[in-house]
Amino acid sequence: MNNRLPNICYWCGISLTKESLRREHVPAFGFFPKGYRNNLITVPSCETHNNYFSDIDEKFQLFIKGFKTNDVAIKDLNDRVKRGFERKEKQKFVEELERTSRSGKIYGVPHYFLALKENEAELFVEKIIRALYFYHKHSPSKGVIQSVTNRIVYEGLNTIAIFEDLKMDLTTNLTQEGDYSNPEVFRYRYLDYGGLFTIFMQFYDHAEFIGIVYPDGFSFD
């Protein structure tokens, strides 16, 4: 793991002292069950950006593990995550999930939908994209950030087709393998070329996300 990162926040770039320095796990520590915590990636963070995303991190570990894409996700969901939600201090969090989530069908197949607030999905993925960008580039991203996944469908937008097209462009002979140690939980490849920093991320083998960091000053206008 890269331990020679500058002592500035990966997100906002504020200078950090020994007293103000926090470590942000990439992805959040809660994604890693016991036995899968070897050499976790961390980046320096200010207290604000270390604490701000805690609820989103917790909701998203449930969201992503809920796809049950490998045995690690299934076991941790049914064991550690379930026991954690039974704690008294998690009562309000669980009540909100029960109140806002619903069941339905996709192409005739029953699914349980974890309700996400506006921009929560994008913000969760953006945090990881920013952290990995900092990890490899040693400076915070100042450019536009976009992400797409085949696990979230937006009305009026064929995100699955967009995702698959981008995935085909990120072939293994073009991308570099990421610096990870627990591939059953999280792994990634990245492409740093032409001012673009593109990341292909996999949680629990098959929950896949693609993130793109555009160069500073880039505009879609």
Secondary structure, DSSP 8 states (H G I E B T S, - for coil): ------SB-TTT--B--TTT-EEEEES-GGGS-TT--TT-EEEEE-HHHHHTTHHHHHHHHHHHHTT--SHHHHHHIIIIIHHHHTSGGGHHHHHHHHHH-EEEEETTEEEEE----TTHHHHHHHHHHHHHHHHHHSS---S-EEEEESS--BTTB-HHHHHHHHHHHS-TTTSEE---S-TTTEEEEEEEETTEEEEEEEETTTEEEEEEE--TT----
